[in-house]
Amino acid sequence: MPTDGAPAAEGTGGWLGTDRIRTAALAIIALSVLWRAQMASRGFLAADDYVMITQAAESDLTVGHLLTLYNNHLMPAGRLITWLITEHLGMVYWPYVLLMALGQAILGIAFLRLLRRLLRPSWLLLLPLGALMFSPLTLEATSWWAVGVNMLPMQIAMVLAVSAQVSYVQTGRKRHLVTLALSVLLGLVFFEKAILVVALVFLLTAALYADGGFFRTIWTTIRRWWPSWLLLTALSLGFLAAYLSNSESSLRRPTSVGEVFTFLTQMLGSTVMPGLVGGPWRWLGAGDGAPVAAPPELGRWVAWTLVVALIVATVRRRRRAGRAWLLLGAYLVLVAGMLAATRLGSTFSGVAGGVPRYVSDVVVVAAICLGVAVVGLARPSWGTGEAAPAVLDTPPAGSETNPEPADGTAPDRTVAAPSAASTAPAPGSTASTASSTTPVLAESVRTGPPKQVVARLGVIHAEAPVDPEPQPAAAAEPVPLVLAAERVPDDEAGAVDSPGPVASQHPAGGPDPDDATAPTPPPRQSVEQPAEPERRPLAADSPPPPGLFGPLPERYREAVHVVLALVLVAICLGTVWTTSRYSDEWAAKSGRSYVDTVRIEMASAPPDTVFFDGPVPDEVVPNLSWPYNLQSRFFRAFGTRPTFVDEADNLSVLDSLGRIQVATVVGSTIQPGPQEGCGYLVSGGQSVRMPLNEPRQDWHWVVRIGYLSSTTGTGTLRLGTGTAEFPIKKGLNQRFFRIIGGGDSVELTVRGTDISFCTNEIAIGNPAPKPE
């Protein structure tokens, strides 16, 4: 039997083979993992991946390295994984693809487990599962390591934390609090944004498991499940204290109200809403990084229409759906607020709302809310310290039900419970006699399985101080019986405030009160009024099975089925199209071509091939990542690294494609000298000023000087306040060296015995391939 109150799927006869819902769900997960892995393998490392790999290659495995912030992100677990792969495998991509596929599989299995615990058994469970596993909003998290190492663990932590809290709400067992804390910690060691998991757990508990108005809901949630909030508050405060003490504030102020409005409309209209229904269908390339959502205008309107229609339909069908969608809205507000506070007012604020990775965690919440709205919660919670108590085995003798009213309305078929006086032991009776007194049971024919409560000494209790395991009801009586109690909320109403032990006015449960189409239950019947036995069959007044259509008239069902099937097929086809277009964009990787070419070139290069350090192409690592875009750092994880020097007679350079080329210097050059056939003639101990055709600002420059010398010696070049010395060889030669300075002229001095030095070639700038 399911443990901890997890609902068993219909038709379950084994773990896999005879459980068709589980089999279909695992097939969906496997298909998603294989498809995403194939898509990811078409690409390669990108942008931030290289920076993290470089930092791992330059550092030892120390606590300091693991706790070092990356772009103000605290991710010690992600740094550990990257360091291990870099140390043992170098700059490769396949281990990261494998790890992201594994994370996707874990996420899918954990989410399936959550759905089977949270929701009713139904084939409709496959809808939220498929929405999460195939959502285009999570494509970056399963293909780009720099995103996946943060977002996949956070998504897994969200699912595990919600599952632990749901288990705690359903059973009251304290061991689930340990799982809850460990789940949140799992997310925090990969990504500080996982602090939102704490808010999610609270909002979900309040929305799905507490009733009443806003303030009563909050108070009920805090009061009933205070151990969860005490634990999560302590955990959050400890993490925030450690993080904020080492981080720099990344808060920014928007430049205008229009910037905020543009961001919100872009995030909701271009990213979230289209992404939830298979969009955005069109992507805007962003170099080697992941593309940005750019849906067509028609797609935006279609997405809004479908989402609003789904919300309206599910709220009309199921009251709890409204709270589920409010939960999604509340989480979206949290995400939007965090993004606005850290992204607006920056260089990239114009596209911040169109980046799917910023809202990929919203998909988890949306999938949960979709399941609650369409399928319904599995059963009511019993609150902290409460559990679904055992059904007593022995039914009372002479149990009766209320007679059916003459007007044909369904009666409240309950069995009268005796008063406390009728069950109290007589004076002088033994304890064993008192303890053997059997409480009176009550039965609801319409609701099928009985609701379980605890009774002692003939008094019916709605709460139990302990957490007993459910016991199977006795099969001696043909009619299942259950203790009469105060009305228990429906399987989705959740735990609400209930009075203490009561002994009267305990109507039996009727159809699902959360179903907006269910008939209104009859008025309560007094427990002191006996009734005639009810002979109607159980199925006569059974509520409609849980589902999306409910009591829809039969003549409309076929048309509704066809319309919904067409919409579902359209969403699936849109998802396939969107994913395929993303895969094509992701496959175009300048970094992969550059790295592969450099490897081939270095394998065949002469041993004396040397390079001056410089940046890799901007499309491989952006200049904003300086100094980690320098070749000397970029290639630290290479097996065969280029040799970098600061001066040389013959210099090589890597072009934008990664090919090794003969180097020259592109920049300012000296004006032609006055001596024909010599240019500028410099004798030993003399200094000659040479004007530049273009002035140079103070910066780090490379100098190339071509000269003819009569003998060996030493030269000194001065550029503004900067100077550099270089050796002079006899004959026709050239020399490359670095200098820091600026100005509109250079001054050359040579030292040597009887040296005559001619030059007409001095260039100050940056190394570049020599023209053919």
C-alpha positions in Angstrom: 0.0 0.0 0.0 1.2 3.6 -0.5 3.1 5.0 2.3 2.7 8.4 3.8 -0.7 8.8 2.3 0.5 8.7 -1.3 -2.4 7.8 -3.5 -2.2 4.6 -5.5 -3.0 4.7 -9.2 -5.9 2.8 -10.5 -4.9 -0.5 -11.9 -1.7 -0.8 -9.9 -0.6 -4.3 -9.6 3.1 -3.9 -9.8 5.7 -1.3 -9.9 5.8 -0.9 -13.7 4.2 -3.5 -15.9 0.6 -3.3 -14.7 0.6 0.4 -13.7 -0.1 1.9 -17.1 0.0 5.5 -15.8 3.5 5.0 -14.4 4.6 3.3 -17.5 3.4 6.1 -19.7 4.9 8.7 -17.4 8.3 7.0 -17.4 8.1 6.8 -21.2 7.5 10.6 -21.3 10.5 11.2 -19.0 12.8 8.9 -21.1 11.7 10.6 -24.3 12.4 14.0 -22.9 15.8 13.1 -21.5 16.9 11.5 -24.8 15.6 14.3 -26.9 17.2 17.0 -24.8 20.5 15.1 -24.6 20.6 14.8 -28.4 19.8 18.5 -28.8 22.5 19.5 -26.2 25.1 17.3 -27.9 24.8 19.3 -31.1 26.2 22.3 -29.3 29.3 23.0 -27.2 30.6 25.0 -24.3 29.7 28.7 -24.5 30.7 32.0 -22.8 30.5 31.5 -19.1 31.4 27.8 -19.4 34.9 28.8 -20.5 35.3 31.2 -17.6 34.3 28.6 -15.0 36.6 26.0 -16.6 39.5 28.5 -16.7 39.0 29.4 -13.0 38.9 25.7 -12.2 42.1 25.1 -14.2 43.9 27.9 -12.4 42.9 26.9 -8.9 43.5 24.1 -6.5 40.5 22.3 -4.9 40.2 24.5 -1.8 37.3 25.8 0.2 38.3 29.3 -0.9 37.9 28.3 -4.6 34.5 26.6 -4.0 33.1 29.6 -2.1 34.4 32.2 -4.5 31.5 34.1 -6.1 31.0 33.9 -9.8 29.3 37.0 -11.2 28.0 37.4 -7.6 26.6 33.8 -7.6 27.4 31.5 -4.8 27.6 28.0 -6.3 30.1 25.8 -4.4 28.6 22.5 -5.6 28.7 23.7 -9.3 32.4 24.8 -8.9 33.2 21.4 -7.4 31.7 19.5 -10.4 33.4 21.8 -12.9 36.8 21.5 -11.1 36.6 17.7 -11.1 35.8 17.5 -14.8 38.4 20.0 -15.8 41.1 18.4 -13.7 40.6 14.9 -15.0 39.2 15.5 -18.5 40.1 19.0 -19.6 38.1 21.2 -21.9 35.4 18.7 -23.1 31.7 19.0 -23.4 30.3 15.5 -23.2 30.5 15.1 -19.4 28.4 18.2 -19.0 25.8 16.8 -21.5 25.7 13.6 -19.5 25.2 15.4 -16.2 22.5 17.6 -17.6 20.7 14.6 -19.0 21.0 12.9 -15.6 19.6 16.0 -13.9 16.6 16.1 -16.3 15.9 12.4 -15.5 16.1 13.0 -11.7 13.8 16.0 -12.1 11.3 14.0 -14.1 11.2 11.1 -11.6 11.0 13.4 -8.6 8.2 15.3 -10.2 6.3 12.2 -11.0 6.6 11.1 -7.4 5.3 14.5 -6.3 2.3 14.3 -8.7 1.3 10.9 -7.5 1.4 12.1 -3.9 -0.2 15.5 -4.4 -2.9 14.7 -7.0 -5.6 12.2 -7.5 -4.8 9.0 -9.6 -5.7 10.0 -13.2 -4.3 9.8 -16.7 -4.4 13.6 -16.6 -1.3 13.4 -14.4 0.6 13.2 -17.7 -0.4 16.8 -18.6 1.7 18.6 -15.9 4.5 16.0 -16.3 4.7 16.7 -20.0 4.4 20.4 -19.5 7.5 20.4 -17.3 9.6 17.9 -19.2 9.1 19.5 -22.6 8.7 23.2 -21.8 10.8 25.3 -24.1 11.5 27.6 -21.1 13.9 24.9 -19.7 15.9 24.3 -22.9 18.8 26.4 -21.7 18.9 24.4 -18.4 19.4 21.1 -20.3 21.9 22.3 -22.9 24.1 25.2 -21.5 26.2 24.0 -18.6 26.5 27.5 -17.0 22.7 27.6 -16.8 22.0 23.9 -16.1 24.5 23.8 -13.2 22.3 26.4 -11.5 18.8 25.8 -12.7 18.5 22.0 -12.8 19.5 21.6 -9.1 17.2 24.4 -8.2 14.3 22.8 -10.0 15.0 19.5 -8.4 15.2 21.2 -5.0 11.8 22.8 -5.7 10.2 19.5 -6.4 11.8 17.7 -3.5 11.0 20.5 -1.0 7.3 20.7 -2.1 7.1 16.9 -1.9 8.5 16.9 1.6 6.2 19.6 2.7 3.1 17.9 1.2 4.1 14.7 3.0 4.5 16.6 6.2 1.1 18.2 5.8 -0.5 14.9 5.0 1.1 12.8 7.7 2.5 15.2 10.3 5.7 13.1 10.5 8.7 15.1 11.6 11.1 13.1 9.4 9.7 15.0 6.4 11.1 18.2 7.9 14.6 16.7 7.6 13.9 16.0 3.9 12.5 19.6 3.5 15.7 21.1 4.9 18.0 19.0 2.9 16.1 19.8 -0.3 16.4 23.5 0.3 20.1 23.1 1.0 20.6 21.2 -2.2 19.3 24.1 -4.2 21.3 26.7 -2.2 24.7 25.0 -2.7 24.1 25.3 -6.5 22.3 28.6 -6.8 21.5 31.4 -4.3 18.2 32.0 -6.1 17.0 28.7 -4.6 16.1 30.9 -1.6 12.8 31.3 -3.5 12.1 27.6 -2.7 11.3 28.7 0.9 8.7 31.2 -0.3 7.3 28.6 -2.7 6.8 26.0 0.0 4.9 28.6 2.2 2.8 29.9 -0.6 1.9 26.4 -1.8 0.9 25.3 1.7 -1.3 28.3 2.2 -2.9 28.1 -1.2 -3.7 24.4 -1.2 -4.0 23.3 2.4 -5.5 26.2 4.3 -9.0 27.7 3.9 -10.6 31.1 4.7 -9.8 34.6 3.7 -6.4 36.0 3.2 -5.5 36.7 6.8 -7.1 33.6 8.1 -5.3 31.5 5.5 -1.9 33.0 6.5 -2.6 32.6 10.2 -3.8 29.0 9.7 -0.7 28.1 7.7 1.7 29.6 10.2 -0.1 28.0 13.2 -0.6 24.5 11.9 2.7 24.0 10.2 5.0 26.2 12.3 7.8 23.7 12.6 8.3 24.0 8.8 8.5 27.8 9.0 10.8 27.8 12.0 13.2 25.4 10.3 13.1 27.2 6.9 13.5 30.6 8.6 16.6 29.6 10.5 18.0 28.0 7.3 17.3 31.1 5.2 18.7 33.6 7.7 21.9 31.5 8.1 22.4 31.3 4.3 21.6 35.0 3.7 24.1 36.0 6.4 26.9 34.0 4.8 26.0 35.1 1.3 25.5 38.8 1.9 28.7 39.1 3.9 30.8 38.0 0.9 28.8 39.4 -2.0 28.6 42.7 -3.7 25.3 44.3 -4.0 23.8 43.7 -7.5 20.7 45.8 -6.9 20.0 48.4 -9.5 17.5 51.2 -10.0 15.4 51.3 -13.2 16.0 54.4 -15.2 12.3 55.0 -15.9 8.8 53.6 -15.5 8.8 52.8 -19.1 11.8 50.5 -18.6 9.9 48.5 -16.0 6.8 48.3 -18.2 8.8 47.1 -21.1 10.5 44.5 -19.0 7.2 43.1 -17.6 5.4 43.0 -20.9 8.4 41.3 -22.4 8.8 38.8 -19.6 5.1 37.8 -19.6 4.1 38.4 -23.2 7.2 37.2 -25.0 8.6 34.6 -22.7 6.4 33.1 -20.0 3.0 32.9 -21.6 4.3 31.7 -25.0 6.7 29.3 -23.3 3.8 27.7 -21.3 2.0 26.7 -24.5 4.9 25.6 -26.6 6.4 28.9 -27.7 8.0 31.2 -28.5 8.2 29.5 -31.9 10.9 31.9 -33.1 14.3 32.7 -31.6 16.7 35.6 -31.9 20.4 34.5 -32.1 22.8 35.6 -29.4 26.2 34.4 -30.6 27.4 31.3 -28.9 25.0 31.8 -26.0 21.5 30.6 -26.0 19.0 32.5 -28.2 16.5 35.0 -26.9 12.7 34.5 -27.2 11.2 36.5 -30.1 7.6 35.3 -30.7 5.5 36.7 -33.4 2.7 39.1 -32.4 0.0 36.6 -33.3 1.7 34.0 -31.1 1.6 36.3 -28.1 -2.1 36.7 -28.5 -2.7 33.0 -29.0 -0.7 32.2 -25.9 -2.6 34.7 -23.7 -5.9 33.4 -25.1 -5.1 29.7 -24.3 -3.8 30.5 -20.8 -6.7 32.6 -19.9 -9.2 30.1 -21.3 -7.5 27.3 -19.3 -7.7 29.4 -16.1 -11.4 30.3 -16.6 -12.4 26.7 -17.4 -10.6 25.1 -14.5 -11.8 27.7 -12.0 -15.4 27.1 -13.1 -14.9 23.4 -12.7 -12.9 23.3 -9.5 -12.8 26.0 -6.8 -9.3 25.0 -5.6 -8.0 25.9 -9.2 -8.4 29.5 -8.4 -6.0 29.3 -5.5 -3.6 27.2 -7.6 -3.4 30.0 -10.3 -3.0 32.6 -7.6 0.0 30.6 -6.4 1.5 30.8 -9.9 0.8 34.5 -10.0 2.4 35.1 -6.6 5.6 33.2 -7.6 5.7 35.2 -10.9 5.6 38.4 -8.9 8.6 37.2 -6.8 10.6 36.2 -9.8 9.8 39.5 -11.6 10.7 41.5 -8.6 14.1 39.8 -8.2 14.9 40.2 -11.9 13.8 43.8 -12.0 16.0 44.6 -9.0 19.1 43.0 -10.5 18.8 43.4 -14.2 17.0 46.7 -14.9 19.2 49.8 -15.2 22.0 47.8 -16.8 23.3 47.4 -20.3 21.2 44.3 -21.0 17.9 45.5 -19.5 16.4 45.8 -22.9 16.4 42.0 -23.4 16.2 40.9 -19.8 12.6 39.9 -20.1 13.2 37.8 -23.2 15.7 35.4 -21.6 14.0 32.1 -20.8 16.6 31.0 -18.3 15.6 33.8 -16.0 12.1 32.3 -15.6 12.8 28.5 -16.1 12.0 27.8 -12.4 8.5 29.2 -13.1 7.8 26.1 -15.2 7.9 23.9 -12.1 5.3 26.0 -10.3 3.2 26.2 -13.4 3.2 22.5 -13.8 2.2 21.9 -10.2 -0.6 24.5 -10.5 -1.8 22.9 -13.8 -2.0 19.5 -12.1 -4.0 20.9 -9.1 -6.4 22.8 -11.4 -7.0 19.9 -13.8 -6.7 16.8 -11.7 -7.4 18.0 -8.1 -5.6 17.3 -4.8 -5.4 13.7 -3.6 -6.9 14.1 -0.2 -7.3 16.6 2.7 -4.3 17.2 4.9 -4.6 16.6 8.6 -2.1 19.2 9.8 1.0 19.0 11.9 0.7 16.3 14.5 -2.4 14.9 12.8 -2.8 11.9 10.5 -5.5 9.9 8.8 -6.3 7.7 11.8 -7.4 4.1 11.6 -11.0 3.0 10.9 -12.4 1.1 13.8 -13.0 -2.5 13.0 -16.3 -3.3 14.8 -19.5 -1.6 13.6 -22.2 -0.8 16.2 -25.2 -3.0 16.5 -28.4 -1.6 15.1 -26.8 1.0 13.0 -29.4 3.0 11.1 -29.4 5.7 8.5 -31.8 8.6 8.0 -34.8 8.0 5.9 -35.0 9.4 2.4 -37.1 12.6 2.3 -40.4 12.5 0.5 -39.4 15.2 -1.9 -36.7 13.0 -3.4 -33.7 14.9 -2.3 -30.7 13.0 -1.3 -30.7 12.5 2.5 -27.7 12.8 4.7 -27.2 9.2 5.3 -25.4 9.1 8.6 -25.6 6.8 11.6 -26.3 8.3 14.9 -23.4 8.4 17.3 -24.2 7.7 20.9 -23.6 10.3 23.5 -20.7 10.2 25.9 -23.1 9.2 28.6 -24.3 6.1 26.8 -20.7 4.9 26.3 -19.3 5.8 29.7 -18.6 2.8 32.0 -20.9 2.2 34.8 -19.7 2.9 38.3 -17.6 0.0 39.6 -17.0 -1.4 36.1 -13.5 -2.5 35.3 -11.1 -0.7 33.0 -11.3 -3.6 30.5 -15.0 -3.2 30.3 -14.7 0.5 29.6 -12.0 0.1 27.1 -14.1 -2.5 25.2 -16.9 -0.1 24.6 -17.2 0.4 20.9 -18.0 3.9 19.5 -20.8 4.2 17.1 -20.0 4.6 13.5 -21.5 6.7 10.7 -21.6 6.0 7.0 -22.0 8.1 3.9 -23.3 6.0 1.0 -22.6 8.7 -1.6 -18.9 9.2 -0.9 -17.6 5.7 -1.2 -14.4 5.2 0.9 -14.9 6.4 4.4 -13.2 9.4 6.0 -11.1 8.2 8.9 -11.1 9.8 12.4 -10.2 8.7 15.8 -12.6 8.0 18.7 -12.0 7.2 22.3 -14.4 6.1 25.0 -17.4 6.8 22.7 -16.3 10.4 22.0 -15.5 11.3 18.4 -12.3 13.2 17.9 -11.4 15.1 14.7 -7.7 15.3 15.7 -5.3 12.7 16.9 -2.2 13.5 19.1 -0.3 10.7 17.5 0.4 9.6 14.0 -1.0 6.0 13.8 -0.6 4.0 10.6 -3.9 3.5 8.8 -5.4 0.1 9.5 -7.7 -1.7 7.1 -11.3 -1.7 7.9 -13.0 -4.9 9.1 -14.8 -6.8 6.4 -17.4 -8.3 8.7 -20.1 -5.9 7.7 -21.2 -5.6 4.0 -21.6 -1.8 4.3 -18.4 0.2 5.1 -18.7 2.4 8.2 -16.9 5.4 9.4 -17.1 7.6 12.5 -19.3 10.6 12.2 -17.4 13.8 12.7 -17.5 17.5 11.9 -17.5 18.0 8.2 -14.0 17.4 6.9 -12.9 19.6 4.0 -12.9 18.0 0.6 -9.8 16.4 -0.7 -8.6 19.7 -2.0 -9.9 22.1 0.7 -7.0 21.2 2.9 -6.6 21.5 6.6 -8.8 24.1 8.3 -9.4 25.1 11.9 -11.5 22.5 13.6 -13.0 22.5 17.1 -11.9 20.0 19.7 -13.7 16.7 20.3 -17.4 16.7 19.6 -20.2 14.3 20.1 -23.0 15.6 18.0 -23.8 17.1 14.6 -21.5 15.0 12.5 -22.9 14.8 8.9 -21.3 12.4 6.6 -19.3 13.6 3.6 -21.0 14.0 0.3 -19.7 14.6 -3.2 -16.6 16.6 -3.6 -17.4 20.1 -2.3 -14.5 21.4 -4.3 -16.3 20.5 -7.5 -18.2 23.6 -8.5 -20.8 21.4 -10.3 -21.5 19.1 -7.5 -25.0 19.2 -5.9 -25.4 21.2 -2.7 -25.2 18.8 0.3 -28.4 18.4 2.4 -28.8 20.1 5.7 -27.1 18.5 8.7 -29.1 15.8 10.6 -29.0 15.5 14.3 -27.0 12.6 15.5 -29.7 11.7 18.0 -32.3 11.0 15.3 -32.3 7.3 14.3 -33.1 6.5 10.7 -34.1 3.5 8.6 -31.4 1.6 6.9 -30.5 2.8 3.4 -30.9 0.1 0.7 -29.9 2.1 -2.4 -26.7 0.8 -4.1 -23.5 2.7 -3.6 -23.0 3.7 -7.2 -26.4 5.4 -7.5 -25.2 8.7 -5.9 -21.5 8.4 -6.5 -19.9 11.7 -7.5 -18.5 12.1 -11.0 -15.0 10.8 -11.5 -12.3 13.5 -11.1 -11.4 14.9 -14.5 -11.5 18.0 -16.6 -15.0 17.5 -18.0 -17.0 16.6 -14.9 -20.8 16.5 -15.4 -20.6 17.9 -18.9 -23.7 16.8 -20.9 -23.1 13.8 -23.1 -24.1 15.6 -26.3 -21.3 18.1 -25.8 -18.6 15.8 -24.7 -17.5 14.6 -28.1 -17.2 18.1 -29.5 -15.3 19.3 -26.4 -13.0 16.3 -26.6 -12.2 17.0 -30.3 -11.5 20.7 -29.6 -9.3 20.0 -26.6 -7.5 17.3 -28.5 -6.8 19.7 -31.4 -5.5 22.3 -29.0 -3.2 19.7 -27.3 -1.9 18.5 -30.6 -1.2 22.1 -31.7 0.7 22.8 -28.4 2.7 19.6 -28.9 3.6 20.6 -32.5 4.5 24.1 -31.4 6.8 22.6 -28.8 8.5 20.4 -31.4 8.9 23.3 -33.7 10.3 25.6 -31.0 12.7 23.0 -29.7 13.9 22.2 -33.2 14.6 25.9 -33.9 16.4 26.2 -30.6 18.5 23.2 -31.4 19.5 24.7 -34.8 20.6 27.9 -33.0 22.4 26.0 -30.3 24.3 23.9 -32.8 26.0 26.9 -34.4 29.0 27.3 -32.1 32.0 29.4 -33.0 33.7 28.3 -29.8 33.7 24.6 -30.9 35.1 25.4 -34.3 37.8 27.6 -32.7 38.8 25.1 -30.1 38.9 22.2 -32.5 41.0 24.2 -35.0 43.5 25.3 -32.4 43.9 21.7 -31.3 44.7 20.5 -34.8 47.0 23.4 -35.5 49.0 23.0 -32.3 49.5 19.3 -33.0 51.3 20.1 -36.2 53.0 23.4 -35.2 56.9 23.6 -34.9 58.2 23.4 -31.3 59.5 27.1 -31.5 56.1 28.5 -32.3 55.3 31.3 -29.8 52.5 33.8 -29.4 51.8 37.0 -27.7 48.9 36.9 -25.3 45.6 38.4 -26.6 41.9 38.0 -26.4 40.1 35.1 -28.1 37.4 36.1 -30.6 34.5 38.1 -29.0 32.0 35.6 -30.2 33.8 32.8 -28.2 34.2 34.7 -24.9 32.8 38.3 -24.7 35.2 41.1 -23.8 33.1 41.7 -20.7 34.7 38.5 -19.3 38.2 40.0 -19.3 40.7 38.8 -18.2 39.3 35.3 -18.7 39.0 36.0 -22.5 42.8 36.1 -22.8 44.3 33.2 -24.8 46.8 32.5 -22.0 43.9 31.8 -19.6 41.4 30.4 -22.1 43.8 27.6 -23.0 44.8 26.6 -19.5 42.6 23.5 -19.7 44.1 22.4 -23.0 46.2 19.3 -23.2 48.7 21.0 -25.6 48.8 24.7 -24.8 50.2 27.4 -27.0 53.5 29.0 -25.7 53.1 32.7 -24.8 55.9 35.2 -24.5 56.4 38.9 -24.2 59.1 39.4 -26.9 60.4 37.4 -29.8 62.1 37.7 -33.2 59.4 35.7 -35.0 55.9 35.7 -33.7 52.8 33.7 -34.5 49.2 34.6 -34.0 45.9 32.7 -33.9 43.4 34.2 -36.2 39.6 34.3 -35.6 39.2 30.8 -36.8 41.9 29.3 -34.7 44.5 28.9 -37.4 48.2 29.7 -36.7 49.4 32.6 -38.9 52.6 34.7 -39.2 52.2 37.8 -37.0 52.6 41.4 -37.7 51.4 44.5 -35.8 48.4 46.6 -36.9 48.2 50.2 -35.5 50.2 53.4 -35.7 53.4 53.5 -37.8 56.3 55.9 -38.0 56.5 58.4 -40.9 59.1 57.6 -43.5 62.7 58.6 -42.5 64.9 61.1 -44.4 67.7 58.8 -45.3 67.2 57.1 -48.6 67.6 53.3 -48.3 67.8 53.6 -44.6 64.9 55.6 -43.2 66.2 56.7 -39.8 69.9 56.3 -39.2 70.8 55.9 -35.5 74.4 55.7 -34.4 75.7 54.3 -31.1 74.8 56.6 -28.1 72.4 58.7 -30.2 68.7 59.2 -29.8 66.4 59.9 -32.8 62.8 61.1 -32.6 60.3 59.5 -35.0 56.8 60.9 -35.4 53.8 58.5 -35.7 51.1 58.8 -38.3 48.5 58.4 -35.6 48.9 59.1 -31.9 48.5 56.3 -29.4 46.6 56.5 -26.1 48.3 55.2 -22.9 47.7 51.5 -23.0 49.4 48.1 -23.3 50.8 47.9 -26.9 52.9 45.6 -29.0 55.8 47.0 -31.0 57.2 45.6 -34.1 60.5 47.0 -35.4 62.3 45.9 -38.5 65.9 47.0 -38.8 69.3 46.6 -40.4 72.3 46.7 -38.0 76.0 46.7 -38.6 76.6 44.8 -35.3 75.0 43.6 -32.1 73.9 46.0 -29.4 70.9 47.1 -27.3 68.1 49.4 -28.3 65.7 51.5 -26.1 62.3 52.6 -27.4 60.4 55.3 -25.6 56.7 56.0 -26.1 55.6 58.9 -23.9 56.3 57.8 -20.4 56.9 54.2 -21.3 60.2 52.6 -22.3 61.2 49.2 -23.5 64.6 47.6 -24.2 65.3 45.0 -26.9 68.4 43.2 -28.1 69.9 44.1 -31.5 71.3 41.4 -33.8 73.6 42.0 -36.7 72.0 42.0 -40.1 68.4 42.3 -41.3 66.1 41.4 -38.4 62.9 42.2 -36.7 61.8 42.2 -33.1 58.4 42.1 -31.3 58.1 43.4 -27.7 55.6 45.0 -25.4 55.4 48.6 -24.2 53.1 50.6 -22.0 52.7 54.2 -22.9 51.2 56.6 -25.4 51.9 59.7 -27.5 52.4 61.0 -31.1 56.0 60.0 -31.5 58.7 57.5 -30.4 62.3 58.0 -29.5 64.9 55.4 -30.3 68.3 55.0 -28.7 70.9 52.3 -29.5 74.0 51.3 -27.7 76.9 49.4 -29.1 80.5 49.6 -30.4 80.6 51.2 -33.9 77.0 50.4 -34.4 75.0 51.8 -37.3 71.2 51.1 -37.0 68.7 51.8 -39.9 64.9 51.4 -39.5 61.9 52.6 -41.4 59.5 50.0 -39.9 58.1 50.7 -36.5 54.5 49.8 -35.8 52.7 50.2 -32.4 49.4 48.4 -32.0 48.1 44.8 -31.7 49.3 41.6 -33.2 47.4 40.4 -36.3 47.9 37.9 -39.1 50.3 39.1 -41.7 48.6 39.7 -45.0 49.3 37.1 -47.7 
